[in-house]
């Protein structure tokens, strides 16, 4: 295992080195939180694919393939569909807003009264997303070093917190680009063909497994529909995803770079399901489907290759974890703490001293949130339930007011606030009644949010025409923006 250990250690040291380098670039709030809004298509596509394809997509995707066969691809597939929908239909408009958070977008659209409540919901979502990603370190480091769960979480989490705190979005962008390359080589180019060959090829897999393993809808229509509601719609509104859209250097980069990333997700989804199906042939009686990835890597891959593929899994976890962490810290600082202090601005303008102060403030919040994420991950055991709670709250509380604001000019601040409150409370109440993993909470929570949004919006005065005019100016890219952001795109 010495060669495998060396590969992993070199990878981890490289992540810290990139974080140190990124610290020299992040001199303003814009550079620190959104990489100066100047990524070109290559870096944008790679980093967007890296953040959406995390430990759940890699380890969980293979596990679903082990359990259901090819139809196990649907969870990651719906993530890719959501990213495609976001990129094609909404990303250009989102990028032109020149904001830092989803809540700032809601304030612009509705007149400055939706921020704190929506910020709390978004903060809870990003915190739990970071926690679930951090817990996954325990699985990977257990395979690598037979390490205690708590020590593994602290080790992996500390590395992510370190490079994220040092360089903010610049460090995360550069590390994500490396992680994207490592994932592509490790999972698609190495593990996928090796797993198929070790299982005897597709003909042997079909001979060994029930026919439903090769049914595209074998996982069940209701499950697929729920995945669409949670993950496809979740991709449209998550702060972690929007914050990457804000890094795009142009509308074209946001649209077409995101489309490339979404297409890559579809390929990755199928690859994970095939690897899981091959693992079912090789290891038909594993205790847990989620052990399939680690088992096939540990037992079937040659020395060196095993280290690279485990580095790929680590890359998948770290990219999602770091993206969720900076999103969590950004929301906590800009949408909650700053608003409670009465220091909200939506124009994004500030002098250089204020910018430096904001960088220090955001850096401190990443460190604080990082410690909170690590402590919560140590205390928490059920990853699936935590992730389900996060996405149910996000979609049930925020999907309707966000998409309503983008698509329906009659929507009002009162309607948005009512939708957030009713949808969020309905989801929580229904999860307590039906169970966290039930489908009903997201179904009824979303319907109640939509009904309240429409009814309250129609029953209250329309949004101030001046607010809507300013909103249209920002959507058209003619709103105020920092002069420091008018720089060429980076490829």
Secondary structure, 3 states (H helix, E strand, C coil): CHHHHHHHHHHHHHHHHHHHHHHHHCCCHHHHHHHHHCECHHHHHHHHHHHHCCHHHHHHHHHHHHHHHHHHHHHHHHHHHHHHHHHHHHHHHHHHCCCCCHHHHHHHHHCCCCHHHHHHHHHHHHHHHHHHHHHHHHHHHHHHHCCCHHHHHHHHHHHHHHHHHHHHHHHHHHHHHHHHHHHHHHHHHHHHHHHHHHCCHHHHHHHHCCHHHHCCCCCCHHHHHHHHHHHHHHHHHCHHHHHHHCCECCHHHHHHHHHHHHHHHHHHHHHHHHHHHHHHHHCCCCCCHHHHHHHHHHHHCCCCHHHHHHHHHHHHHHHHHHHHHHHHHHHHHHHHHHHHCCCCCCCCCCCHHHHHHHHHHHHHHHHHHHHHHHHHHHHCCCHHHHHHHHHHHHHHHHHHHHHHHHHCCCCCHHHHHHHHHHHHHHHHHHHHHHCCCCCHHHHHHHHHHHHHHHHHHHHCCCCCHHHHHHHHHHHCCCCCCCHHHCCCCEC
